[in-house]
Amino acid sequence: MSASPIAAMFDRISPHYDALNHGLSLNIDKVWRRKTAKAVAKSLPKTILDLATGTADLAIALAEHNPQAHIVGMDISEKMLEIGKAKVKVQKFESQINLQFGDAASLPFEDNSFDAVTVAFGVRNFEDLGKGLSEIYRVLKPCGQAFILEFSMPEQFPIKQLYRLYFKEILPKIGRMVSKDANAYTYLPESVERFPRPNDFLRDMAQHGLENGRILRLAFGIATLYCTRKVQLTV
């Protein structure tokens, strides 16, 4: 069974995760994943690692837009992976997508293994963000690219105020009611508020060798797509 508190939380909410995610975002999360998959496709990667793959929504979008690529999806929640494997089978991507259990802080891959690494709405859940970024750098091939899609806090009035109201008051109540988990959908807004602001996170990535970064703000800044490239760190 999954050991960490975060893994245990996602195990608990796994039966309701997809319905809540898509419903609470009015399906816009699917649009964001497609944008990410299209951005990845521009470099025609042959190998992609999708970290915090969850129920494999991004892995499946990557397969649809990158038919030339072999995709490994990895997550610390075994029950989320079970749902993901069922979805991969139904959509007939079993030959292209391999889902497996693993921790982003200690990846079971050799150096320079992947053309691209992706994370969708999971990097803020890394228990050690620095280790996770270091591992992404390590397993990327030279000049390989990292694409990280993550929630962010909008700054523009009145989007900022309306979003905070929804995110901190409405979403947790709906999440608790549907998932029957008292903590999971309180954890979500708290984890987003703790996460570095976009420009700060770009600097964090650059410190770990993921440079030439650019950000794409989505839906008035509710989410941000970070696109970076592995460069050789100098000692």
Secondary structure per residue as TSV (DSSP state, phi and psi in degrees):
chain	resnum	aa	ss	phi	psi
A	1	M	-	360.0	158.0
A	2	S	-	-65.4	141.7
A	3	A	-	-100.9	-41.6
A	4	S	S	-74.3	155.6
A	5	P	H	-58.7	-38.1
A	6	I	H	-66.7	-43.2
A	7	A	H	-61.5	-42.8
A	8	A	H	-62.4	-39.5
A	9	M	H	-61.8	-46.3
A	10	F	H	-69.2	-31.4
A	11	D	H	-59.0	-44.1
A	12	R	H	-64.9	-42.2
A	13	I	H	-91.5	0.0
A	14	S	H	-53.7	-39.0
A	15	P	H	-63.1	-24.5
A	16	H	H	-109.0	-2.0
A	17	Y	H	-60.6	-50.9
A	18	D	H	-64.1	-46.4
A	19	A	H	-62.1	-42.6
A	20	L	H	-68.3	-45.2
A	21	N	H	-57.2	-51.3
A	22	H	H	-70.6	-39.3
A	23	G	H	-69.2	-46.1
A	24	L	H	-69.2	-24.2
A	25	S	T	-98.3	2.4
A	26	L	T	57.4	34.6
A	27	N	T	70.7	6.1
A	28	I	H	-69.8	-21.2
A	29	D	H	-62.7	-30.7
A	30	K	H	-66.7	-38.4
A	31	V	H	-63.3	-43.1
A	32	W	H	-63.3	-39.9
A	33	R	H	-66.6	-39.3
A	34	R	H	-63.7	-40.1
A	35	K	H	-60.4	-41.5
A	36	T	H	-63.7	-46.9
A	37	A	H	-61.4	-37.6
A	38	K	H	-68.9	-37.9
A	39	A	H	-63.6	-41.5
A	40	V	H	-62.2	-39.7
A	41	A	H	-64.6	-20.7
A	42	K	T	-61.5	-27.9
A	43	S	T	-98.5	4.4
A	44	L	-	51.5	54.4
A	45	P	-	-67.7	145.3
A	46	K	S	-96.3	-22.0
A	47	T	E	-134.4	130.0
A	48	I	E	-131.7	134.0
A	49	L	E	-108.8	121.0
A	50	D	E	-106.7	103.5
A	51	L	E	-84.8	154.5
A	52	A	T	50.9	45.9
A	53	T	-	-67.5	-21.6
A	54	G	T	59.9	-122.6
A	55	T	T	-93.0	18.9
A	56	A	S	74.7	20.1
A	57	D	H	-61.3	-45.6
A	58	L	H	-70.6	-39.7
A	59	A	H	-57.0	-41.4
A	60	I	H	-68.1	-42.7
A	61	A	H	-61.9	-38.6
A	62	L	H	-63.1	-41.5
A	63	A	H	-63.9	-38.2
A	64	E	H	-66.3	-37.5
A	65	H	H	-98.8	-8.6
A	66	N	-	-131.4	66.3
A	67	P	T	-63.2	-17.6
A	68	Q	T	-82.6	-8.3
A	69	A	-	-101.0	144.3
A	70	H	E	-94.4	132.1
A	71	I	E	-119.3	128.4
A	72	V	E	-108.1	123.0
A	73	G	E	-106.0	134.1
A	74	M	E	-132.8	141.1
A	75	D	E	-153.8	157.5
A	76	I	S	-92.5	-4.9
A	77	S	-	-102.4	111.2
A	78	E	H	-66.8	-34.8
A	79	K	H	-72.9	-33.7
A	80	M	H	-63.8	-41.1
A	81	L	H	-63.8	-37.4
A	82	E	H	-59.1	-43.4
A	83	I	H	-66.2	-42.4
A	84	G	H	-59.8	-42.9
A	85	K	H	-62.8	-37.9
A	86	A	H	-64.9	-40.4
A	87	K	H	-66.7	-41.2
A	88	V	H	-61.0	-40.5
A	89	K	H	-66.3	-44.9
A	90	V	H	-61.2	-39.4
A	91	Q	T	-89.0	6.0
A	92	K	T	61.4	43.1
A	93	F	-	-110.3	19.0
A	94	E	T	-60.8	-32.2
A	95	S	T	-78.3	-14.9
A	96	Q	T	-107.8	-28.8
A	97	I	E	-116.3	129.2
A	98	N	E	-119.3	116.3
A	99	L	E	-100.5	135.4
A	100	Q	E	-149.2	155.0
A	101	F	E	-76.3	138.9
A	102	G	-	176.4	162.9
A	103	D	B	-108.7	130.6
A	104	A	T	-62.2	-21.8
A	105	A	T	-80.8	-10.1
A	106	S	B	-151.2	79.3
A	107	L	-	-80.3	137.6
A	108	P	-	-87.3	43.6
A	109	F	S	-127.4	153.6
A	110	E	-	-72.3	162.2
A	111	D	T	-58.1	147.8
A	112	N	T	58.1	48.1
A	113	S	-	-97.3	-26.6
A	114	F	E	-125.2	144.5
A	115	D	E	-75.4	-30.4
A	116	A	E	-147.6	146.5
A	117	V	E	-124.7	135.3
A	118	T	E	-125.6	151.8
A	119	V	E	-144.3	128.2
A	120	A	E	-119.9	114.8
A	121	F	S	56.0	36.5
A	122	G	-	-135.2	-16.8
A	123	V	G	-66.5	-29.7
A	124	R	G	-70.9	-13.6
A	125	N	G	-91.9	-4.1
A	126	F	-	-59.6	128.7
A	127	E	S	-69.2	-27.2
A	128	D	S	-134.3	98.0
A	129	L	H	-61.4	-41.1
A	130	G	H	-60.8	-45.4
A	131	K	H	-63.5	-40.6
A	132	G	H	-61.0	-44.7
A	133	L	H	-66.6	-38.2
A	134	S	H	-63.1	-38.6
A	135	E	H	-69.8	-37.4
A	136	I	H	-59.8	-46.8
A	137	Y	H	-58.3	-45.0
A	138	R	H	-62.4	-44.0
A	139	V	H	-84.7	-12.4
A	140	L	E	-73.6	143.2
A	141	K	E	-70.4	159.4
A	142	P	E	-52.2	130.4
A	143	C	E	68.7	9.6
A	144	G	E	-65.8	161.0
A	145	Q	E	-115.7	145.3
A	146	A	E	-114.6	132.6
A	147	F	E	-123.5	115.1
A	148	I	E	-120.3	118.4
A	149	L	E	-103.3	124.1
A	150	E	E	-148.6	151.8
A	151	F	E	-63.6	149.9
A	152	S	-	-146.0	166.7
A	153	M	-	-95.8	118.5
A	154	P	-	-63.7	151.4
A	155	E	-	-112.8	-12.0
A	156	Q	S	-85.1	132.3
A	157	F	T	-75.2	138.0
A	158	P	T	-95.4	8.8
A	159	I	H	-58.2	-42.3
A	160	K	H	-57.4	-48.2
A	161	Q	H	-69.1	-42.8
A	162	L	H	-65.8	-39.3
A	163	Y	H	-67.3	-42.1
A	164	R	H	-61.3	-41.0
A	165	L	H	-60.8	-47.7
A	166	Y	I	-64.9	-46.3
A	167	F	I	-69.5	-37.6
A	168	K	I	-97.9	-21.2
A	169	E	I	-113.3	-47.8
A	170	I	I	-84.3	-50.8
A	171	L	H	-57.6	-47.2
A	172	P	H	-60.1	-36.6
A	173	K	H	-67.6	-43.9
A	174	I	H	-65.4	-43.7
A	175	G	H	-59.6	-44.2
A	176	R	H	-65.3	-39.7
A	177	M	H	-64.9	-42.5
A	178	V	H	-81.8	-45.7
A	179	S	H	-83.9	-17.1
A	180	K	-	63.8	20.5
A	181	D	-	-111.6	119.8
A	182	A	T	-71.2	-22.5
A	183	N	T	-106.6	-29.5
A	184	A	H	-58.8	-46.5
A	185	Y	H	-92.1	2.8
A	186	T	H	-87.9	-37.4
A	187	Y	H	-59.5	-37.9
A	188	L	H	-57.1	-58.9
A	189	P	H	-63.7	-33.4
A	190	E	H	-65.0	-41.3
A	191	S	H	-69.1	-33.8
A	192	V	H	-68.7	-41.1
A	193	E	H	-67.1	-31.5
A	194	R	H	-76.8	-22.8
A	195	F	S	-69.8	144.5
A	196	P	-	-56.7	147.4
A	197	R	-	-65.0	158.0
A	198	P	H	-49.9	-49.6
A	199	N	H	-67.6	-33.0
A	200	D	H	-67.0	-39.9
A	201	F	H	-68.5	-36.3
A	202	L	H	-58.3	-41.0
A	203	R	H	-66.2	-39.2
A	204	D	H	-60.4	-43.1
A	205	M	H	-64.9	-41.6
A	206	A	H	-62.7	-35.3
A	207	Q	H	-65.4	-18.7
A	208	H	T	-106.9	21.0
A	209	G	T	85.7	6.0
A	210	L	E	-102.8	93.8
A	211	E	E	-117.6	-164.0
A	212	N	E	51.5	38.8
A	213	G	E	-78.1	147.6
A	214	R	E	-140.0	153.7
A	215	I	E	-122.1	144.0
A	216	L	E	-121.0	111.2
A	217	R	E	-82.8	132.9
A	218	L	E	-116.6	139.7
A	219	A	G	51.1	56.6
A	220	F	G	63.1	23.4
A	221	G	G	93.9	8.8
A	222	I	T	-65.8	-34.0
A	223	A	E	-133.8	158.7
A	224	T	E	-136.8	135.5
A	225	L	E	-103.7	121.3
A	226	Y	E	-102.4	126.6
A	227	C	E	-120.1	118.5
A	228	T	E	-136.2	169.8
A	229	R	E	-132.7	145.1
A	230	K	E	-74.4	125.7
A	231	V	-	-120.7	158.5
A	232	Q	-	-75.6	121.3
A	233	L	-	-72.1	138.5
A	234	T	-	-102.2	143.5
A	235	V	-	-98.5	360.0
